[in-house]
Each structure stands twice: as C-alpha cells, then as structure tokens.
Amino acid sequence: MKFFFDNNLSPYYARAIATLASPEGHLVRHLKESFDPATPDIEWIKKLAEETGWVIISGDLRISRNALEREAWKQARLTTFFLAKAWSHHAFWDQAWRLIRWWPYITKQAGLVDPGAAFEVSANFSGKFKQLK
C-alpha cells in the first residue's frame, strides 16, 4: 500500500514509519517529498487521485469539514485516516509512539475498506476507528 502524510504531520513521522513499514512492502511518503509545502490541499488531493492506491494520513480533520476541500476529497475517493484533535495536545515524542502503536491497525483497516472511506484516529489507543461520513 501507499501512504501519504499531509503537511500537518511531521515529515519525521513519515520517515520513521517508512523505515518500519518497508519490510511489509508499504510505501510511505510525506507531502514535502512530492509537493511544495504551501500547496493547497485541493491541489495535492486531486493530484494523488490521478494516481491510484494512496491512503492519506492527515493531521487536518478540517479537510473533512471545509466544503470545498471535503468535495475534492470525496471526489478523489482517497481513503483517509484523520488524527483526532486531541493528538495536538501531545508533544512530538508522544505523538510518535502513538502513531507507531496505531500503525498496524491503520494498515489493516486500509486494506479492508473500499477507496474513499474515512476514519478518525483517537489519540488514546483502542484499536477501533470512528468512521466518518
């Protein structure tokens, strides 16, 4: 699978996960590796939709609420995992270990759903996702 971390998450998380997930054959890329950091969400969403198989990991739950961005995201049919707002209350290293804890569940869930599904990832590990509409 191919995973894309948006600009609201540290590129260090993407690099760490890329290294840890490489034995499983997953490709993990951060926005800054493919786009200018100032690229509007709608633009990179549309570009990724032209390619197939991307799963988005986002720290920007606002995409699911902003009308224009939500419409672009819905049309793109990109499976997305949004980190819940509570993640922002945790320091860098706390976010890192939480993301690594969730990672096997994210990859498993991504493999089970049809493209375009969206989930909220709680900052507190439960192994279960809140599905977004």
Secondary structure, 3 states (H helix, E strand, C coil): CEEEECCCCCHHHHHHHHHHHHHHCCEEEEHHHHCCCCCCHHHHHHHHHHCCCEEEEECCHHHHCCHHHHHHHHHHCCEEEEECHHHHHCCHHHHHHHHHHHHHHHHHHHHHCCCCCEEEECCCCCCCCEEEC
